Amino acid sequence: MTVQQIEDLCYEIVASDSNTSALGALSDAELQDAYADVLRQWSLELAIGAYESSAWIGELLMIGANEGPIKACAMAFLATLVEMDRRGVHPPGFSQEEAP
């Protein structure tokens, strides 16, 4: 997924209910793929933000750049987790015993 696709997904999630959202239209396998894609993109956006502008304050890393894409990915990730939980679908790579 591209950042634009993730942002579009976020806006659609906010504007609709779970039965008509983009996530609701995905199959379980596609939902697991979306989980992996969003998690990967979120990681990249965090790394870019940390590289561009960050500082350690005590034991906390404060990321001062790339906030929009980071927040969009976080929102898409949480929405994906909620949809997976609603359906009882486990994240890829987790067994039923390990899944949150």
N, C-alpha and C positions, 0 to 999 in steps of 0.2 A: 504494500500500500504506500502511496505517496503521502506527503504531509497534507496536500490539498484534499485527498480522499479522506484522510482521517478528520480534517476539519469539517468537511461536508457531513461526515458521519456524525460528528458531535452535534452540529446544528440540527440535523434530522432527529437525533435522539431526544434533544431538548424539546423539539417542536411537536413530537408525536408520542403516542402511547406504544407500548412494547408489541402490540399485535400488528401494527402497521409500519413499524420502523424497519430500517435496513437490516438490523440484527435479527428481527423477528422473521424476516424472509429467508435467512440463511439456513442451510441444512446444518446438522450437528457437526459434520466434518468441516464445513466451511466456517462455522463459528470457531472451531478450534484453530483453524488456519488464521482467522482474523485475530484471535488472541495472540498467537505467535507473532504475526506481523506488527500489531500495535505495540507489543512489548519490545520488539526489536527496534522499532522506530523511536519509541520513548527513550530507550537506552542511547540511541544515536543523538537525539536532541539534547539529552542531559550531558553527554560528552562534549558536544559542540558548545553548549552554554558554558560549561566549566572551562573549556579551552579559551573561549573568547573573553570571559570575565568572571573570575572567581577569587575568593579569598577565604582563608581559614580564620574563623573567629572561635577561639577556644578549640573545642573538638568538633565543631560544625563546619562543613563546607558550604559557603554561601555562593550560589550561582547567580551571577548578575546579568546574564545575557540569555537571549533565546527563550524568554519567558512565555511568549504566546504559543509556540509549537510545543513546549514542554507541558503547558496546562492543557492544550488540546489533546495531546497523547494521553495524559493522565485521565482526562474525562472519558476518552474513548476506551481506555483500558478498564476503568471502573464499570462503564456501561456493559462492556463485554463480559466482565466477571458476573455482573448482576444477571444478565441473560443466561449465562451458562448455569448459574445457580438455580434460576427459575426452571430451567429444563432438566436439571440434574446431569449436565454434561461436565465431565472432568477436564481440566487443562491437559494439553498434550504432554506426555511424559510422566504423568502421575497415575498411580494405580488408585483404585477406589479407597484403599486404606490411607494413602498419603494425601489425597486431595483435601483442600481446605473446606 
